[in-house]
Amino acid sequence: MSLAASTPSTITSDAEAFLRDFRSLSVIGETPGHGVDRQAATAADAQARTWFTSLAAQYGFTTETDQVGNVFALIEWTPGAPYVLVGSHLDSQPTAGKYDGAYGVAAALHAGRRLAATNCETPKYNLAIVDWFNEEGCRFAPSMMGSSVYTGKLPANEALAVSDKHGTTVAEALEAIGHLGTGTGPIAAAYAEIHIEQGRSLEDSGTTIGLVHSCWAAAKYTATVHGEQAHTGSTVIADRKDALLGASMLVVLLREIADSFPDAVLHTSVGQLDVYPNSPVVVPSKVDVVMDLRSADQEVLAAATAMLHQGISRIEQQANVSIDVQQSHAWGVLPYQPAGVELARACADALQLTNAPVYTLAGHDSINMKDIVPTVMLFVPSVDGISHNEREYTNDADVCAGVDLLTEVVARLCRGELDGAK
């Protein structure tokens, strides 16, 4: 089995095949705004998984689902050998674009299809294309759940017991769509993932491929603002303990912290508020808040965290509320293996694709995988940097170039070219 990238004479037909399959995926869970809604373990997610397993079977893969709903499409070339894992995720945010995650799964499947169609020597490692469960974390927290379980960072029983806001557990949701599997999945020898950038550095610089060398550090917090329920009309302002006022001040605080650092070295946000009792004539007594701080400089992140806690104390006094804060999860500025970055650069140069080293500011399953096996993370440009938005878009030429590059990278990984990389 010769694992070489597609020759120029086959690129056009390969690109057409990829675009056909990707467009068939893009209509699953389509929203009125021409994005997608495929939250984890919903009917639309199940339909996307059927698309994946059906197409994988058509291209000669067998499929299996592990104990937390990760789906693997497998080709065994060398009996008993570990697998090079390649993939991303098919789940999405509630109103999301069609490229985030899904592009990486479709690209991986087509890279595998191309490699399986070649012939000659047998590779050192087998190949598994993976759809990671619940990467987005919008229905079930935390994000990157499937890869966290696979890499041993999150116990499977804890993940399966997580509930959504309606009280449905991960185990119940997976069972309902027929994707509560068994086992721990294939043993990995290496991992590769391709994704849209979700930023605009590649587009701004006219670069086709981003070679991800490190992730930004991130610290995520959940906070509960406690106040006291009261009548919105009759309660004197001075007597109120308005939890929503306190939460609103937290939102402003996060932006002020980000603005206090120059050159956009810190990103902060509040992405979710849950207000109780959420009645138009009741001063809220409780608000749950999800906060997010990210930076490539861990000293900046530490300083911002200190500012957050100082600001929380000030808000408690000003709004007459109490605030409980817990860190939900975090990761540091950790590099991908330099040998993997160099391997990807050599592949891009061989294919005459412009490339540059980049950070990933967003979280990806590769962040978990790089901690256990040599990992390559690749980006293609996002038009205007738009992501987690129905207008998310990447040009056909760029997505097809990414598949070409991923094919060559995976071929080299299957030959064992990153063995021993640290």
TORTOR-529050 format. One record per residue (C-alpha): residue in three letters; z, x, y. Coordinates in steps of 0.2 Angstrom, whole numbers, plus 5000, padded with zeros to 4 digits. Each point is the difference from the previous one (the first is absolute). Example, Ala and Ser with C-alpha at 12.3 -4.5 7.8 and 13.67 -1.06 7.14 Angstrom:
<sites>
(site ALA; (5039; 5062; 4978))
(site SER; (4997; 5006; 5017))
</sites>
This chain:
<sites>
(site MET; (5000; 5000; 5000))
(site SER; (4994; 5009; 5016))
(site LEU; (5010; 4996; 5015))
(site ALA; (4989; 5003; 5014))
(site ALA; (4997; 4990; 5016))
(site SER; (4984; 4989; 5000))
(site THR; (4984; 5008; 5004))
(site PRO; (4991; 4996; 5016))
(site SER; (4987; 4990; 4991))
(site THR; (5013; 4988; 4994))
(site ILE; (5010; 4998; 5016))
(site THR; (4990; 4985; 5007))
(site SER; (5002; 4990; 4984))
(site ASP; (5019; 5005; 4999))
(site ALA; (5003; 4995; 5018))
(site GLU; (4992; 4983; 4997))
(site ALA; (5010; 4997; 4984))
(site PHE; (5016; 5004; 5009))
(site LEU; (4996; 4989; 5015))
(site ARG; (4996; 4986; 4989))
(site ASP; (5016; 5001; 4991))
(site PHE; (5010; 5003; 5015))
(site ARG; (4993; 4984; 5009))
(site SER; (5004; 4990; 4985))
(site LEU; (5018; 5005; 5001))
(site SER; (5000; 4997; 5018))
(site VAL; (4998; 4981; 4999))
(site ILE; (5015; 4998; 4989))
(site GLY; (5014; 4993; 5010))
(site GLU; (4989; 5000; 5016))
(site THR; (5008; 4993; 5015))
(site PRO; (4991; 4989; 5014))
(site GLY; (5000; 5016; 5011))
(site HIS; (4990; 5009; 4986))
(site GLY; (5015; 5011; 4995))
(site VAL; (5010; 4997; 4984))
(site ASP; (5016; 4993; 4995))
(site ARG; (5005; 5008; 4983))
(site GLN; (5019; 5002; 5000))
(site ALA; (5008; 5007; 4984))
(site ALA; (5000; 4989; 4985))
(site THR; (4992; 4985; 5008))
(site ALA; (4985; 4991; 4993))
(site ALA; (4988; 5010; 5011))
(site ASP; (5008; 5016; 4994))
(site ALA; (4998; 4994; 4982))
(site GLN; (4981; 4996; 5004))
(site ALA; (4998; 5018; 5007))
(site ARG; (5008; 5007; 4984))
(site THR; (4988; 4990; 4989))
(site TRP; (4986; 5007; 5011))
(site PHE; (5007; 5018; 4996))
(site THR; (5002; 4998; 4981))
(site SER; (4984; 4991; 4998))
(site LEU; (4990; 5013; 5009))
(site ALA; (5009; 5014; 4991))
(site ALA; (4996; 4992; 4983))
(site GLN; (4982; 4999; 5006))
(site TYR; (5000; 5019; 5004))
(site GLY; (5008; 5005; 4984))
(site PHE; (5019; 5001; 5004))
(site THR; (5014; 4992; 4990))
(site THR; (5014; 4992; 5010))
(site GLU; (5019; 4999; 4999))
(site THR; (5014; 4994; 5011))
(site ASP; (5017; 5008; 5001))
(site GLN; (5018; 4993; 5002))
(site VAL; (4998; 4998; 5019))
(site GLY; (4982; 4993; 5001))
(site ASN; (4991; 5016; 5003))
(site VAL; (4982; 4998; 4992))
(site PHE; (4992; 5015; 4993))
(site ALA; (4981; 5001; 4994))
(site LEU; (4999; 5014; 4987))
(site ILE; (4987; 5012; 4993))
(site GLU; (5006; 5012; 4986))
(site TRP; (4989; 5015; 4998))
(site THR; (5013; 5011; 4993))
(site PRO; (5012; 4992; 4988))
(site GLY; (5018; 5003; 5004))
(site ALA; (4996; 5008; 5017))
(site PRO; (5008; 4994; 5016))
(site TYR; (4990; 4991; 5013))
(site VAL; (4994; 5003; 5017))
(site LEU; (5005; 4984; 5010))
(site VAL; (4989; 4994; 5014))
(site GLY; (5002; 4984; 5010))
(site SER; (5009; 4991; 5014))
(site HIS; (5005; 4981; 5001))
(site LEU; (4992; 4983; 5001))
(site ASP; (5014; 4990; 5008))
(site SER; (5000; 4997; 5019))
(site GLN; (5009; 4995; 5015))
(site PRO; (5000; 4981; 5004))
(site THR; (4985; 5001; 5011))
(site ALA; (4992; 5017; 4997))
(site GLY; (4984; 5010; 4999))
(site LYS; (4989; 5002; 4985))
(site TYR; (5001; 5019; 4999))
(site ASP; (5018; 5004; 5000))
(site GLY; (5004; 5005; 4982))
(site ALA; (4986; 4990; 4992))
(site TYR; (4987; 5013; 5005))
(site GLY; (5010; 5014; 4991))
(site VAL; (5001; 4990; 4984))
(site ALA; (4981; 4995; 5000))
(site ALA; (4996; 5018; 5005))
(site ALA; (5011; 5007; 4985))
(site LEU; (4991; 4988; 4988))
(site HIS; (4983; 5005; 5005))
(site ALA; (5005; 5019; 5000))
(site GLY; (5006; 4997; 4982))
(site ARG; (4984; 4990; 4996))
(site ARG; (4989; 5015; 5006))
(site LEU; (5010; 5013; 4990))
(site ALA; (5000; 4989; 4984))
(site ALA; (4981; 4999; 5001))
(site THR; (4997; 5019; 5000))
(site ASN; (5000; 5010; 4984))
(site CYS; (5003; 5017; 4993))
(site GLU; (5017; 5009; 4998))
(site THR; (5017; 4991; 4998))
(site PRO; (5012; 5001; 5014))
(site LYS; (5017; 5006; 4999))
(site TYR; (5008; 4984; 5006))
(site ASN; (4997; 4981; 4998))
(site LEU; (4997; 4988; 5014))
(site ALA; (5010; 4985; 5006))
(site ILE; (4995; 4989; 5015))
(site VAL; (5016; 4991; 5007))
(site ASP; (5003; 4985; 5011))
(site TRP; (5018; 5003; 5005))
(site PHE; (5011; 4985; 5002))
(site ASN; (5007; 4994; 5016))
(site GLU; (4995; 5015; 5011))
(site GLU; (5001; 4989; 5016))
(site GLY; (5018; 4994; 4998))
(site CYS; (4997; 4984; 5010))
(site ARG; (5005; 4988; 4987))
(site PHE; (5012; 5011; 4990))
(site ALA; (5010; 5015; 5008))
(site PRO; (4998; 5015; 4999))
(site SER; (4982; 5005; 5002))
(site MET; (4992; 5012; 4988))
(site MET; (5010; 4991; 4986))
(site GLY; (4989; 5003; 4985))
(site SER; (4998; 5018; 5003))
(site SER; (5018; 5002; 5004))
(site VAL; (5004; 4993; 4983))
(site TYR; (4987; 5011; 4992))
(site THR; (5007; 5016; 5008))
(site GLY; (5018; 4996; 4995))
(site LYS; (5005; 4997; 5018))
(site LEU; (5004; 4982; 4998))
(site PRO; (5008; 4993; 4983))
(site ALA; (4988; 4987; 4993))
(site ASN; (5014; 4987; 4997))
(site GLU; (5005; 5001; 5019))
(site ALA; (4982; 4998; 5005))
(site LEU; (4998; 4985; 4988))
(site ALA; (5015; 4992; 5007))
(site VAL; (4994; 5000; 5019))
(site SER; (4997; 4983; 5007))
(site ASP; (4988; 4993; 5013))
(site LYS; (5006; 4989; 5014))
(site HIS; (4998; 4985; 4988))
(site GLY; (5012; 5007; 4987))
(site THR; (4986; 5005; 4988))
(site THR; (5003; 5016; 4991))
(site VAL; (4987; 5014; 4997))
(site ALA; (5002; 4997; 4981))
(site GLU; (4997; 4981; 5002))
(site ALA; (4985; 5002; 5012))
(site LEU; (4992; 5013; 4988))
(site GLU; (5003; 4989; 4985))
(site ALA; (4992; 4985; 5009))
(site ILE; (4984; 5010; 5003))
(site GLY; (5000; 5007; 4982))
(site HIS; (5003; 5018; 5006))
(site LEU; (5018; 5004; 4994))
(site GLY; (4995; 5014; 4988))
(site THR; (5010; 5013; 4990))
(site GLY; (5002; 5018; 5000))
(site THR; (4999; 5013; 5013))
(site GLY; (4981; 5004; 5001))
(site PRO; (4990; 5015; 4996))
(site ILE; (5007; 5018; 5002))
(site ALA; (4993; 5007; 5016))
(site ALA; (4993; 5018; 5002))
(site ALA; (4994; 4998; 5018))
(site TYR; (4996; 4986; 5012))
(site ALA; (4987; 4996; 5013))
(site GLU; (4999; 4986; 5013))
(site ILE; (4987; 4996; 5014))
(site HIS; (5004; 4988; 5014))
(site ILE; (4994; 4995; 5017))
(site GLU; (5009; 5010; 5014))
(site GLN; (5008; 4986; 5008))
(site GLY; (4999; 5010; 5016))
(site ARG; (4986; 5006; 5011))
(site SER; (5001; 5019; 4999))
(site LEU; (4985; 5002; 4988))
(site GLU; (4989; 4988; 5010))
(site ASP; (5005; 5008; 5017))
(site SER; (4995; 5017; 4993))
(site GLY; (4984; 4995; 4991))
(site THR; (5008; 5005; 4983))
(site THR; (4995; 4992; 4984))
(site ILE; (5015; 5006; 4989))
(site GLY; (5018; 5002; 5003))
(site LEU; (5009; 5013; 4989))
(site VAL; (5018; 4994; 5000))
(site HIS; (5012; 5014; 5000))
(site SER; (5017; 4992; 5004))
(site CYS; (5008; 4983; 5004))
(site TRP; (5009; 4996; 5015))
(site ALA; (5019; 4997; 4997))
(site ALA; (5006; 4982; 5001))
(site ALA; (5016; 4991; 5001))
(site LYS; (5001; 4982; 4997))
(site TYR; (5015; 4989; 5004))
(site THR; (5006; 4982; 4997))
(site ALA; (5012; 4993; 5013))
(site THR; (5009; 4984; 5001))
(site VAL; (5005; 4994; 5017))
(site HIS; (5015; 4988; 4999))
(site GLY; (5003; 4987; 5014))
(site GLU; (5008; 4983; 5000))
(site GLN; (4990; 4983; 4999))
(site ALA; (5001; 4990; 5015))
(site HIS; (4991; 4986; 5010))
(site THR; (4985; 5007; 5010))
(site GLY; (5003; 4987; 5013))
(site SER; (5018; 4997; 5003))
(site THR; (5008; 5017; 4996))
(site VAL; (5004; 5011; 5015))
(site ILE; (4990; 5016; 5000))
(site ALA; (5015; 5010; 5002))
(site ASP; (5007; 4993; 4984))
(site ARG; (4985; 5003; 4989))
(site LYS; (4999; 5013; 4986))
(site ASP; (4981; 4999; 4999))
(site ALA; (4994; 5010; 4984))
(site LEU; (4982; 4998; 5006))
(site LEU; (5004; 5008; 5017))
(site GLY; (5007; 5014; 4991))
(site ALA; (4985; 5002; 4988))
(site SER; (4988; 4999; 5015))
(site MET; (5010; 5014; 5008))
(site LEU; (4998; 5010; 4984))
(site VAL; (4981; 4997; 5001))
(site VAL; (5000; 5007; 5018))
(site LEU; (5011; 5014; 4995))
(site LEU; (4988; 5006; 4987))
(site ARG; (4986; 5001; 5012))
(site GLU; (5010; 5009; 5013))
(site ILE; (5005; 5013; 4988))
(site ALA; (4982; 5003; 4995))
(site ASP; (4995; 5001; 5019))
(site SER; (5013; 5013; 5003))
(site PHE; (4991; 5013; 4990))
(site PRO; (4984; 5007; 5007))
(site ASP; (4983; 5001; 4992))
(site ALA; (5003; 4986; 4987))
(site VAL; (5010; 5011; 4988))
(site LEU; (5010; 4985; 4995))
(site HIS; (4995; 4983; 4994))
(site THR; (5012; 4985; 5000))
(site SER; (4999; 4982; 4996))
(site VAL; (5009; 4984; 4995))
(site GLY; (4988; 4991; 4988))
(site GLN; (5011; 4986; 4994))
(site LEU; (5013; 4988; 5007))
(site ASP; (5008; 4986; 4990))
(site VAL; (5010; 4988; 5011))
(site TYR; (5014; 4988; 4994))
(site PRO; (5000; 4986; 5002))
(site ASN; (4984; 5001; 5009))
(site SER; (5002; 4983; 5009))
(site PRO; (4994; 4996; 5017))
(site VAL; (5017; 4994; 5006))
(site VAL; (5011; 5012; 4992))
(site VAL; (5005; 5018; 5006))
(site PRO; (4997; 5011; 4985))
(site SER; (5015; 5006; 4991))
(site LYS; (4990; 5013; 4989))
(site VAL; (4984; 5010; 5001))
(site ASP; (4994; 5012; 4987))
(site VAL; (4990; 5014; 5007))
(site VAL; (4989; 5014; 4992))
(site MET; (4998; 5016; 5010))
(site ASP; (4988; 5015; 4997))
(site LEU; (5001; 5017; 5008))
(site ARG; (4987; 5014; 4996))
(site SER; (4996; 5017; 5005))
(site ALA; (4992; 5016; 4994))
(site ASP; (5015; 5009; 5008))
(site GLN; (5016; 4997; 4990))
(site GLU; (5010; 5006; 5015))
(site VAL; (4992; 4987; 5011))
(site LEU; (5004; 4987; 4987))
(site ALA; (5018; 5005; 4999))
(site ALA; (5002; 4999; 5019))
(site ALA; (4992; 4983; 5000))
(site THR; (5011; 4994; 4987))
(site ALA; (5015; 5006; 5010))
(site MET; (4993; 4991; 5015))
(site LEU; (4998; 4984; 4989))
(site HIS; (5018; 5000; 4995))
(site GLN; (5006; 5003; 5018))
(site GLY; (4989; 4986; 5006))
(site ILE; (5007; 4988; 4986))
(site SER; (5018; 5003; 5007))
(site ARG; (4994; 4996; 5017))
(site ILE; (4991; 4984; 4995))
(site GLU; (5015; 4994; 4990))
(site GLN; (5010; 5000; 5016))
(site GLN; (4987; 4994; 5012))
(site ALA; (4994; 4985; 4988))
(site ASN; (5018; 4997; 4994))
(site VAL; (4994; 5001; 4982))
(site SER; (5003; 5012; 4985))
(site ILE; (4986; 5009; 4991))
(site ASP; (5001; 5007; 4982))
(site VAL; (4987; 5013; 4996))
(site GLN; (4995; 5008; 4984))
(site GLN; (4986; 5012; 4996))
(site SER; (4988; 4992; 4987))
(site HIS; (4990; 5015; 4996))
(site ALA; (4994; 5016; 5007))
(site TRP; (4989; 5016; 4997))
(site GLY; (4998; 5016; 5008))
(site VAL; (4986; 5011; 5007))
(site LEU; (4994; 5006; 4983))
(site PRO; (4984; 5009; 4996))
(site TYR; (4987; 4996; 4987))
(site GLN; (4996; 5015; 4989))
(site PRO; (4990; 5012; 5010))
(site ALA; (4989; 5004; 4985))
(site GLY; (4995; 4981; 4999))
(site VAL; (4995; 5001; 5019))
(site GLU; (4990; 5015; 4997))
(site LEU; (4991; 4992; 4984))
(site ALA; (4996; 4985; 5011))
(site ARG; (4993; 5011; 5014))
(site ALA; (4989; 5009; 4988))
(site CYS; (4993; 4984; 4992))
(site ALA; (4997; 4993; 5018))
(site ASP; (4991; 5016; 5005))
(site ALA; (4990; 5000; 4984))
(site LEU; (4994; 4982; 5004))
(site GLN; (4997; 5005; 5019))
(site LEU; (5013; 4988; 5006))
(site THR; (5009; 5004; 5016))
(site ASN; (5018; 5001; 4997))
(site ALA; (5017; 5004; 5008))
(site PRO; (5018; 5002; 4995))
(site VAL; (5010; 4984; 5006))
(site TYR; (5017; 4993; 4998))
(site THR; (5003; 4983; 4993))
(site LEU; (5011; 4989; 5011))
(site ALA; (5000; 4985; 4988))
(site GLY; (5009; 5000; 4983))
(site HIS; (4989; 5001; 4985))
(site ASP; (5003; 5000; 4981))
(site SER; (4994; 5018; 5001))
(site ILE; (5016; 5005; 5009))
(site ASN; (5010; 4995; 4984))
(site MET; (4988; 5008; 4988))
(site LYS; (4999; 5017; 5009))
(site ASP; (5018; 5002; 4996))
(site ILE; (4997; 5001; 4981))
(site VAL; (4982; 5006; 4998))
(site PRO; (4986; 5009; 5010))
(site THR; (4993; 4987; 5012))
(site VAL; (4984; 4999; 5011))
(site MET; (5000; 4987; 5014))
(site LEU; (4984; 4997; 5009))
(site PHE; (4996; 4989; 5016))
(site VAL; (4984; 4992; 5006))
(site PRO; (4998; 4994; 5018))
(site SER; (5007; 4983; 5007))
(site VAL; (4989; 4993; 5013))
(site ASP; (5011; 4999; 5016))
(site GLY; (5015; 5005; 4989))
(site ILE; (5003; 4982; 4996))
(site SER; (5010; 4996; 4985))
(site HIS; (5012; 4986; 4993))
(site ASN; (4988; 4989; 5010))
(site GLU; (4986; 4988; 4994))
(site ARG; (4988; 5011; 5011))
(site GLU; (5003; 5016; 4990))
(site TYR; (4983; 5008; 4996))
(site THR; (4993; 5016; 4994))
(site ASN; (4981; 5003; 5000))
(site ASP; (4990; 5000; 4984))
(site ALA; (4995; 5018; 5002))
(site ASP; (5017; 5006; 5001))
(site VAL; (5007; 4990; 4985))
(site CYS; (4986; 5006; 4989))
(site ALA; (5002; 5018; 5006))
(site GLY; (5018; 4998; 4995))
(site VAL; (4996; 4994; 4982))
(site ASP; (4988; 5015; 4998))
(site LEU; (5014; 5012; 5005))
(site LEU; (5013; 4991; 4989))
(site THR; (4989; 5001; 4985))
(site GLU; (4999; 5019; 5002))
(site VAL; (5018; 5002; 5004))
(site VAL; (5005; 4990; 4984))
(site ALA; (4987; 5010; 4990))
(site ARG; (5009; 5016; 5004))
(site LEU; (5017; 4993; 4997))
(site CYS; (4995; 4994; 4983))
(site ARG; (4994; 5018; 4997))
(site GLY; (5018; 5006; 5004))
(site GLU; (4996; 5009; 5016))
(site LEU; (5017; 4995; 5008))
(site ASP; (5010; 5005; 4985))
(site GLY; (5016; 5009; 5006))
(site ALA; (4997; 4995; 5018))
(site LYS; (5016; 5000; 5010))
</sites>
